[in-house]
Structure formats: C-alpha cells, structure tokens
Amino acid sequence: MSQRVLVTGGAGFLGSFLCEQLIQQGHDVLALDNLFTGNKRNIAHLLDNRNFEFIRHDVVEPILLEVDWIFNLACPASPVHYQYNPVKTIKTSILGAINMLGLAKRVKARILQASTSEIYGDPEVHPQTEDYWGSVNPIGPRSCYDEGKRVAETLMSDYRRQNGVDTRIIRIFNTYGPRMHPEDGRVVSNFIVAALRNEPLVLYGDGQQTRSFCYVSDLIEGILRMMQQENCPGPINLGNPGEFTIRELAEQVVELTNSRSQITYQPAREDDPGRRRPNIQLAREQLDWEPTVPLKEGLRHTIHYFDELLRNS
C-alpha cells in the first residue's frame, strides 16, 4: 500500500538512498533537511519526480505535516560534523525526536528512529547485543552525539508506553558507500580521499581497533524491513558482523586505489572505541535480514564515486 512518507535528513548520505528506495516502492516521499551535512546534489535526480518533495527545514523547530510514516534520520553522524557545534547536535537529536514524535502522535504515524552503535560507547561486551546498556562517557567530546541518541531512544520508548505511538528503533553500525561527505572525517571516506590523492592514510593509536563496515544498500534494506514489520519496536542492530582492524581497512583501500600513499600513525583519540561489531541475531530472526555486500565490493563502488567526485570538483 502506498504511504505518504517523511524522511528527516532526506538530503543526507543515508536519507537520499532511503528516499530513492521509497519512491521505487511507489510511496510519496517528503524529504526534510537543513542542508548542514546533507547536500541537494544527493537528491538532484529526484527533484523532478512527482512523488518527491523537498523542504528545507531544521527538525529543532516543529513542523505541521500529514504523513503515514516518519523516518527520523536528521543528525550529523561524523565526529567532525557533530563536534563542530555539540550543543546543536544534542538539540537535533533530542528536540528533533520530540518534534517528530509529537507529529507522529498527532497524525497517528509510524515513526522510526535512526539510533547508532555509538550508544554502546567503548563496549565491554563483544559483539554488542541489543540488551547491552553500553559504556559511555556522558561528559566527553563524543557525548553530544552518543547521549543525544540515547535520549532519543528513551523518548521513543516513553511515547510508545505512555501515548501508544507506533515507534521503531534501529542501531546503525558503521555504514559506507557513495554520497558520503568527502570531508566528514569518517574512516572510510578519509582513507579513500587520501589514497586517491596519494596522501598519507592516518591511523590513530596502533590501528588495531576494529570496526564492522556495512554497505549502504544493505543498510537501507534493513531499515525498510524494520518499518514494514508489525509490532517490532526494537531496538534492533543493523550492521555487518564482519570485523576488520582499521589497519586492514587502510591496506585494502591502498590496494584497491593503486595508491602510492603511506600509512602513518598519530596518538589515539579520546573515547575512541577499541572494538565495534554488531550481533545481528535479532535482525536475522525478526526481519529476515543480513548484509550481502562484501567489504571489497562495497569499497570498489565507493572508490569509484569519490574518484568521479574529486575529478569533477
């Protein structure tokens, strides 16, 4: 059945792919973005589509709309961007969730909150399961993002319990692919851009910290399955359980780009998690979902995108 769908952060990396898929499924899509980290370039190919509409708006401010589904993705997701204005970051997570939940309550819409693996902090449980409460520094430089998302989850849960709002929570692990911001400071885009320019790839600490990298198309499929399920509030981890050290990622990027870049080291960053890997048993059981794109294949697509972007910039 066709739905009228609101995607906050709709001009961003994930939001733009989600808008695309929703339109392909026959839904009417309203993308809302203040274009702080989003870019109209990401949705330019959708602007002439009669099932797509773009509104420049900040979720910190309320908005009145009539919709059936809400995907709340609006928030800077990379340390460079979320630490640029940490107070605004936490406002985006908390006030954005309050405003979207208020809208969902008023129009009886189903709402999905994009949360994050960052709510687990520097985890003492490995791999991370949804019932783990996390090990987070509430006053550190990353806490504006971590704690903002934790409060957004609290708000979703309380609106569900108190007001009967049909909520969904997903916890997104490191995701990569085309349309990532080239200057967003995330490790995949950092490494690819540096390698294409034959500049050093900088590892913080010893490079042995691990991450799990999920290609964007896999993640979007998981998000859509979560929204389509009945009585599935979550939270549910969405990510790729394949675990790689940051050093291994750097070596793969250098190899795939045929780069002359050297790998260099700098001191570890404060509160940077040592290990990160999702347990996706719940996603397998409840959504019949798991990632299918191997890291090497996903990196090839992403490198091609950045190569084109850098050549034309």
C-alpha positions as a Markdown table, in Angstrom:
| # | Residue | x | y | z |
|---|---|---|---|---|
| 1 | Met | 0.0 | 0.0 | 0.0 |
| 2 | Ser | 1.3 | 3.4 | -0.9 |
| 3 | Gln | 2.2 | 5.6 | 2.1 |
| 4 | Arg | 3.0 | 9.3 | 2.5 |
| 5 | Val | 6.4 | 9.3 | 4.0 |
| 6 | Leu | 8.6 | 11.9 | 5.7 |
| 7 | Val | 12.3 | 11.4 | 5.8 |
| 8 | Thr | 14.2 | 13.8 | 8.0 |
| 9 | Gly | 17.8 | 14.2 | 6.9 |
| 10 | Gly | 16.5 | 13.3 | 3.5 |
| 11 | Ala | 19.3 | 15.0 | 1.6 |
| 12 | Gly | 22.0 | 13.2 | 3.5 |
| 13 | Phe | 24.1 | 10.1 | 2.8 |
| 14 | Leu | 21.6 | 7.6 | 4.1 |
| 15 | Gly | 18.5 | 9.7 | 3.7 |
| 16 | Ser | 18.9 | 10.2 | 0.0 |
| 17 | Phe | 19.2 | 6.4 | -0.7 |
| 18 | Leu | 16.2 | 5.8 | 1.5 |
| 19 | Cys | 14.1 | 8.4 | -0.4 |
| 20 | Glu | 15.2 | 6.7 | -3.6 |
| 21 | Gln | 14.1 | 3.2 | -2.5 |
| 22 | Leu | 10.8 | 4.5 | -1.1 |
| 23 | Ile | 9.9 | 6.2 | -4.4 |
| 24 | Gln | 10.8 | 3.0 | -6.2 |
| 25 | Gln | 8.3 | 1.2 | -4.0 |
| 26 | Gly | 5.6 | 3.6 | -5.0 |
| 27 | His | 5.4 | 5.8 | -1.9 |
| 28 | Asp | 5.0 | 9.6 | -1.8 |
| 29 | Val | 8.2 | 11.0 | -0.2 |
| 30 | Leu | 8.8 | 14.3 | 1.6 |
| 31 | Ala | 12.5 | 14.9 | 2.3 |
| 32 | Leu | 13.2 | 17.4 | 5.1 |
| 33 | Asp | 16.8 | 18.7 | 5.6 |
| 34 | Asn | 18.5 | 21.9 | 6.8 |
| 35 | Leu | 21.5 | 21.0 | 4.5 |
| 36 | Phe | 24.1 | 21.3 | 7.3 |
| 37 | Thr | 25.7 | 18.0 | 6.3 |
| 38 | Gly | 23.1 | 17.0 | 3.6 |
| 39 | Asn | 23.5 | 18.2 | 0.1 |
| 40 | Lys | 21.0 | 18.9 | -2.7 |
| 41 | Arg | 23.4 | 17.1 | -5.1 |
| 42 | Asn | 22.3 | 13.8 | -3.3 |
| 43 | Ile | 18.7 | 14.3 | -4.3 |
| 44 | Ala | 19.0 | 16.3 | -7.5 |
| 45 | His | 17.9 | 13.3 | -9.6 |
| 46 | Leu | 14.7 | 13.1 | -7.6 |
| 47 | Leu | 13.6 | 16.7 | -7.7 |
| 48 | Asp | 11.6 | 16.3 | -10.9 |
| 49 | Asn | 9.8 | 13.1 | -9.7 |
| 50 | Arg | 6.1 | 13.8 | -9.0 |
| 51 | Asn | 6.3 | 11.5 | -5.9 |
| 52 | Phe | 9.1 | 13.5 | -4.3 |
| 53 | Glu | 9.1 | 16.8 | -2.5 |
| 54 | Phe | 11.9 | 18.6 | -0.7 |
| 55 | Ile | 11.5 | 21.0 | 2.3 |
| 56 | Arg | 14.5 | 22.9 | 3.7 |
| 57 | His | 13.7 | 22.8 | 7.4 |
| 58 | Asp | 15.5 | 22.2 | 10.8 |
| 59 | Val | 14.0 | 19.5 | 12.9 |
| 60 | Val | 14.8 | 21.5 | 16.0 |
| 61 | Glu | 11.8 | 23.6 | 15.0 |
| 62 | Pro | 8.3 | 22.0 | 14.9 |
| 63 | Ile | 6.5 | 21.4 | 11.6 |
| 64 | Leu | 2.9 | 20.5 | 10.7 |
| 65 | Leu | 2.5 | 17.8 | 8.1 |
| 66 | Glu | 0.1 | 15.0 | 7.2 |
| 67 | Val | 2.1 | 11.7 | 6.8 |
| 68 | Asp | 1.8 | 8.0 | 7.5 |
| 69 | Trp | 5.4 | 7.1 | 8.1 |
| 70 | Ile | 8.3 | 9.1 | 9.6 |
| 71 | Phe | 12.0 | 8.1 | 9.3 |
| 72 | Asn | 13.9 | 10.3 | 11.7 |
| 73 | Leu | 17.5 | 10.3 | 10.3 |
| 74 | Ala | 18.3 | 14.0 | 10.9 |
| 75 | Cys | 21.6 | 14.4 | 12.8 |
| 76 | Pro | 25.3 | 14.9 | 11.9 |
| 77 | Ala | 26.8 | 11.5 | 12.2 |
| 78 | Ser | 30.5 | 12.0 | 11.8 |
| 79 | Pro | 32.8 | 13.4 | 14.6 |
| 80 | Val | 34.0 | 16.3 | 12.5 |
| 81 | His | 30.4 | 17.5 | 12.0 |
| 82 | Tyr | 28.8 | 16.6 | 15.3 |
| 83 | Gln | 31.7 | 18.1 | 17.3 |
| 84 | Tyr | 31.6 | 21.3 | 15.2 |
| 85 | Asn | 28.6 | 22.6 | 17.2 |
| 86 | Pro | 28.0 | 20.0 | 20.0 |
| 87 | Val | 25.1 | 21.9 | 21.6 |
| 88 | Lys | 23.3 | 22.0 | 18.2 |
| 89 | Thr | 24.0 | 18.3 | 17.8 |
| 90 | Ile | 22.3 | 17.3 | 21.0 |
| 91 | Lys | 19.4 | 19.7 | 20.3 |
| 92 | Thr | 19.0 | 18.0 | 16.9 |
| 93 | Ser | 18.8 | 14.5 | 18.5 |
| 94 | Ile | 16.5 | 15.5 | 21.4 |
| 95 | Leu | 14.3 | 18.3 | 20.1 |
| 96 | Gly | 14.2 | 16.6 | 16.7 |
| 97 | Ala | 12.9 | 13.4 | 18.3 |
| 98 | Ile | 10.4 | 15.4 | 20.4 |
| 99 | Asn | 9.1 | 17.3 | 17.4 |
| 100 | Met | 8.8 | 14.2 | 15.2 |
| 101 | Leu | 7.2 | 12.1 | 18.0 |
| 102 | Gly | 4.7 | 14.9 | 18.6 |
| 103 | Leu | 3.9 | 14.9 | 14.9 |
| 104 | Ala | 3.6 | 11.1 | 14.9 |
| 105 | Lys | 1.2 | 11.2 | 17.9 |
| 106 | Arg | -1.0 | 13.9 | 16.3 |
| 107 | Val | -1.4 | 12.2 | 12.9 |
| 108 | Lys | -1.1 | 8.6 | 14.2 |
| 109 | Ala | 2.0 | 7.9 | 12.0 |
| 110 | Arg | 4.5 | 5.1 | 12.4 |
| 111 | Ile | 7.9 | 6.5 | 13.3 |
| 112 | Leu | 11.4 | 5.0 | 13.0 |
| 113 | Gln | 14.4 | 6.5 | 14.9 |
| 114 | Ala | 17.8 | 6.1 | 13.5 |
| 115 | Ser | 20.0 | 5.4 | 16.5 |
| 116 | Thr | 23.6 | 4.3 | 16.5 |
| 117 | Ser | 26.1 | 1.8 | 17.7 |
| 118 | Glu | 27.7 | 4.8 | 19.5 |
| 119 | Ile | 25.2 | 4.3 | 22.3 |
| 120 | Tyr | 27.3 | 1.3 | 23.3 |
| 121 | Gly | 30.3 | 3.6 | 23.8 |
| 122 | Asp | 33.6 | 1.7 | 24.3 |
| 123 | Pro | 31.9 | -1.6 | 24.8 |
| 124 | Glu | 32.7 | -4.2 | 27.5 |
| 125 | Val | 30.5 | -6.8 | 25.7 |
| 126 | His | 31.6 | -8.1 | 22.3 |
| 127 | Pro | 29.9 | -8.4 | 19.9 |
| 128 | Gln | 27.3 | -6.0 | 21.0 |
| 129 | Thr | 23.7 | -7.2 | 21.6 |
| 130 | Glu | 20.7 | -5.0 | 22.0 |
| 131 | Asp | 20.3 | -5.8 | 25.7 |
| 132 | Tyr | 23.7 | -4.3 | 26.5 |
| 133 | Trp | 23.3 | -0.9 | 28.0 |
| 134 | Gly | 26.7 | 0.5 | 27.0 |
| 135 | Ser | 29.8 | 2.0 | 28.4 |
| 136 | Val | 29.5 | 5.7 | 27.5 |
| 137 | Asn | 31.4 | 8.8 | 28.9 |
| 138 | Pro | 28.5 | 11.3 | 29.4 |
| 139 | Ile | 30.8 | 14.3 | 29.5 |
| 140 | Gly | 33.4 | 13.5 | 26.8 |
| 141 | Pro | 33.8 | 15.2 | 23.4 |
| 142 | Arg | 31.7 | 12.5 | 21.7 |
| 143 | Ser | 28.9 | 12.6 | 24.2 |
| 144 | Cys | 26.8 | 15.2 | 22.4 |
| 145 | Tyr | 26.1 | 12.5 | 19.7 |
| 146 | Asp | 26.1 | 9.4 | 21.9 |
| 147 | Glu | 23.9 | 10.8 | 24.7 |
| 148 | Gly | 21.7 | 12.6 | 22.2 |
| 149 | Lys | 20.9 | 9.3 | 20.5 |
| 150 | Arg | 20.4 | 7.6 | 23.9 |
| 151 | Val | 17.8 | 10.2 | 24.9 |
| 152 | Ala | 16.1 | 9.9 | 21.5 |
| 153 | Glu | 15.7 | 6.1 | 22.2 |
| 154 | Thr | 14.3 | 7.0 | 25.7 |
| 155 | Leu | 11.8 | 9.4 | 24.1 |
| 156 | Met | 10.7 | 6.8 | 21.5 |
| 157 | Ser | 10.2 | 4.2 | 24.3 |
| 158 | Asp | 8.2 | 6.6 | 26.5 |
| 159 | Tyr | 6.0 | 7.9 | 23.7 |
| 160 | Arg | 5.3 | 4.2 | 22.9 |
| 161 | Arg | 4.4 | 3.3 | 26.5 |
| 162 | Gln | 2.6 | 6.5 | 27.5 |
| 163 | Asn | 0.9 | 7.6 | 24.3 |
| 164 | Gly | 0.7 | 4.4 | 22.2 |
| 165 | Val | 2.8 | 5.8 | 19.4 |
| 166 | Asp | 3.9 | 3.1 | 16.9 |
| 167 | Thr | 7.7 | 3.5 | 17.2 |
| 168 | Arg | 10.8 | 1.7 | 15.8 |
| 169 | Ile | 14.4 | 2.0 | 16.9 |
| 170 | Ile | 17.4 | 0.8 | 14.8 |
| 171 | Arg | 21.0 | 1.0 | 15.9 |
| 172 | Ile | 23.1 | 1.6 | 12.9 |
| 173 | Phe | 26.7 | 0.4 | 12.8 |
| 174 | Asn | 29.4 | 1.9 | 10.6 |
| 175 | Thr | 27.9 | 2.4 | 7.1 |
| 176 | Tyr | 29.7 | 3.5 | 4.0 |
| 177 | Gly | 29.1 | 4.0 | 0.3 |
| 178 | Pro | 28.6 | 6.6 | -2.4 |
| 179 | Arg | 27.3 | 10.1 | -1.3 |
| 180 | Met | 29.3 | 10.1 | 1.9 |
| 181 | His | 30.6 | 13.6 | 2.5 |
| 182 | Pro | 34.3 | 13.7 | 1.4 |
| 183 | Glu | 35.3 | 15.9 | 4.4 |
| 184 | Asp | 33.1 | 14.2 | 7.0 |
| 185 | Gly | 36.1 | 12.7 | 8.9 |
| 186 | Arg | 34.7 | 9.1 | 8.9 |
| 187 | Val | 37.4 | 6.5 | 8.4 |
| 188 | Val | 36.2 | 5.0 | 5.0 |
| 189 | Ser | 35.9 | 8.4 | 3.3 |
| 190 | Asn | 39.0 | 9.7 | 4.9 |
| 191 | Phe | 41.1 | 6.8 | 3.7 |
| 192 | Ile | 39.6 | 6.8 | 0.2 |
| 193 | Val | 40.1 | 10.5 | -0.4 |
| 194 | Ala | 43.7 | 10.4 | 1.0 |
| 195 | Ala | 44.5 | 7.3 | -1.2 |
| 196 | Leu | 43.1 | 8.9 | -4.4 |
| 197 | Arg | 45.3 | 12.0 | -3.7 |
| 198 | Asn | 48.3 | 9.8 | -2.8 |
| 199 | Glu | 48.4 | 11.4 | 0.6 |
| 200 | Pro | 49.2 | 9.6 | 3.9 |
| 201 | Leu | 46.5 | 7.5 | 5.5 |
| 202 | Val | 46.5 | 8.5 | 9.1 |
| 203 | Leu | 45.7 | 5.8 | 11.8 |
| 204 | Tyr | 45.0 | 6.9 | 15.3 |
| 205 | Gly | 46.5 | 4.7 | 18.0 |
| 206 | Asp | 48.0 | 1.4 | 16.9 |
| 207 | Gly | 45.5 | 0.8 | 14.1 |
| 208 | Gln | 44.3 | -2.4 | 15.8 |
| 209 | Gln | 40.9 | -1.0 | 16.9 |
| 210 | Thr | 38.2 | -2.8 | 15.0 |
| 211 | Arg | 35.0 | -1.7 | 13.1 |
| 212 | Ser | 32.3 | -3.5 | 11.1 |
| 213 | Phe | 31.5 | -1.8 | 7.8 |
| 214 | Cys | 28.1 | -2.2 | 6.2 |
| 215 | Tyr | 27.5 | -1.1 | 2.6 |
| 216 | Val | 24.7 | 1.4 | 2.2 |
| 217 | Ser | 22.3 | -0.7 | 0.1 |
| 218 | Asp | 22.3 | -3.5 | 2.8 |
| 219 | Leu | 21.5 | -1.0 | 5.5 |
| 220 | Ile | 18.6 | 0.6 | 3.6 |
| 221 | Glu | 17.1 | -2.8 | 3.0 |
| 222 | Gly | 17.3 | -3.4 | 6.8 |
| 223 | Ile | 15.7 | 0.0 | 7.5 |
| 224 | Leu | 12.8 | -0.7 | 5.1 |
| 225 | Arg | 12.2 | -4.2 | 6.5 |
| 226 | Met | 12.1 | -2.8 | 10.0 |
| 227 | Met | 9.4 | -0.2 | 9.1 |
| 228 | Gln | 7.3 | -2.7 | 7.3 |
| 229 | Gln | 7.1 | -5.1 | 10.2 |
| 230 | Glu | 4.1 | -5.1 | 12.5 |
| 231 | Asn | 4.7 | -4.9 | 16.3 |
| 232 | Cys | 8.5 | -4.6 | 16.0 |
| 233 | Pro | 9.6 | -1.7 | 18.2 |
| 234 | Gly | 13.3 | -2.8 | 18.6 |
| 235 | Pro | 15.9 | -1.7 | 19.2 |
| 236 | Ile | 17.5 | -3.8 | 16.5 |
| 237 | Asn | 21.1 | -3.7 | 15.5 |
| 238 | Leu | 21.7 | -3.1 | 11.7 |
| 239 | Gly | 25.3 | -3.6 | 10.6 |
| 240 | Asn | 27.7 | -6.0 | 9.1 |
| 241 | Pro | 29.1 | -8.5 | 11.6 |
| 242 | Gly | 32.4 | -8.8 | 9.5 |
| 243 | Glu | 35.1 | -7.3 | 11.8 |
| 244 | Phe | 38.2 | -5.6 | 10.4 |
| 245 | Thr | 41.0 | -3.6 | 12.1 |
| 246 | Ile | 41.5 | -0.1 | 10.9 |
| 247 | Arg | 44.9 | -1.1 | 9.7 |
| 248 | Glu | 43.3 | -3.8 | 7.5 |
| 249 | Leu | 40.9 | -1.3 | 6.1 |
| 250 | Ala | 43.7 | 1.1 | 5.2 |
| 251 | Glu | 45.7 | -1.6 | 3.4 |
| 252 | Gln | 42.6 | -2.7 | 1.4 |
| 253 | Val | 41.9 | 1.0 | 0.3 |
| 254 | Val | 45.6 | 1.5 | -0.7 |
| 255 | Glu | 45.5 | -1.8 | -2.7 |
| 256 | Leu | 42.1 | -1.1 | -4.5 |
| 257 | Thr | 43.1 | 2.5 | -5.4 |
| 258 | Asn | 46.6 | 1.5 | -6.6 |
| 259 | Ser | 47.8 | 4.4 | -4.4 |
| 260 | Arg | 51.3 | 5.5 | -3.5 |
| 261 | Ser | 50.0 | 6.6 | -0.1 |
| 262 | Gln | 51.9 | 5.6 | 3.1 |
| 263 | Ile | 50.2 | 4.5 | 6.3 |
| 264 | Thr | 51.1 | 6.8 | 9.2 |
| 265 | Tyr | 50.2 | 6.9 | 12.9 |
| 266 | Gln | 49.1 | 9.6 | 15.3 |
| 267 | Pro | 48.1 | 9.4 | 19.0 |
| 268 | Ala | 44.7 | 7.7 | 19.8 |
| 269 | Arg | 41.7 | 9.9 | 20.0 |
| 270 | Glu | 39.8 | 10.4 | 23.3 |
| 271 | Asp | 36.9 | 7.9 | 23.9 |
| 272 | Asp | 37.5 | 6.2 | 20.5 |
| 273 | Pro | 36.0 | 2.7 | 21.0 |
| 274 | Gly | 38.5 | -0.2 | 20.8 |
| 275 | Arg | 36.1 | -2.7 | 19.3 |
| 276 | Arg | 32.8 | -2.5 | 17.5 |
| 277 | Arg | 30.9 | -5.4 | 16.0 |
| 278 | Pro | 27.1 | -6.0 | 15.9 |
| 279 | Asn | 25.4 | -9.1 | 17.0 |
| 280 | Ile | 22.6 | -9.2 | 14.4 |
| 281 | Gln | 20.7 | -12.3 | 15.6 |
| 282 | Leu | 17.6 | -10.3 | 16.3 |
| 283 | Ala | 17.7 | -8.8 | 12.7 |
| 284 | Arg | 18.0 | -12.2 | 11.3 |
| 285 | Glu | 15.1 | -13.6 | 13.3 |
| 286 | Gln | 12.7 | -10.6 | 13.2 |
| 287 | Leu | 13.5 | -9.1 | 9.8 |
| 288 | Asp | 15.0 | -12.0 | 7.9 |
| 289 | Trp | 17.8 | -9.6 | 7.2 |
| 290 | Glu | 21.6 | -9.8 | 6.9 |
| 291 | Pro | 24.2 | -7.9 | 4.8 |
| 292 | Thr | 25.2 | -9.4 | 1.5 |
| 293 | Val | 27.8 | -7.0 | 0.1 |
| 294 | Pro | 31.4 | -7.9 | 0.9 |
| 295 | Leu | 33.8 | -5.1 | 2.1 |
| 296 | Lys | 36.0 | -5.3 | -1.1 |
| 297 | Glu | 33.0 | -5.0 | -3.4 |
| 298 | Gly | 31.5 | -2.1 | -1.4 |
| 299 | Leu | 34.8 | -0.3 | -1.3 |
| 300 | Arg | 35.1 | -0.5 | -5.1 |
| 301 | His | 31.7 | 1.2 | -5.6 |
| 302 | Thr | 32.7 | 3.9 | -3.0 |
| 303 | Ile | 36.1 | 4.5 | -4.5 |
| 304 | His | 34.5 | 4.9 | -8.0 |
| 305 | Tyr | 32.1 | 7.5 | -6.5 |
| 306 | Phe | 34.9 | 9.5 | -4.8 |
| 307 | Asp | 37.2 | 9.3 | -7.9 |
| 308 | Glu | 34.4 | 10.9 | -10.0 |
| 309 | Leu | 33.7 | 13.5 | -7.3 |
| 310 | Leu | 37.3 | 14.5 | -7.0 |
| 311 | Arg | 37.9 | 14.7 | -10.7 |
| 312 | Asn | 34.9 | 17.0 | -11.2 |
| 313 | Ser | 35.5 | 19.2 | -8.2 |
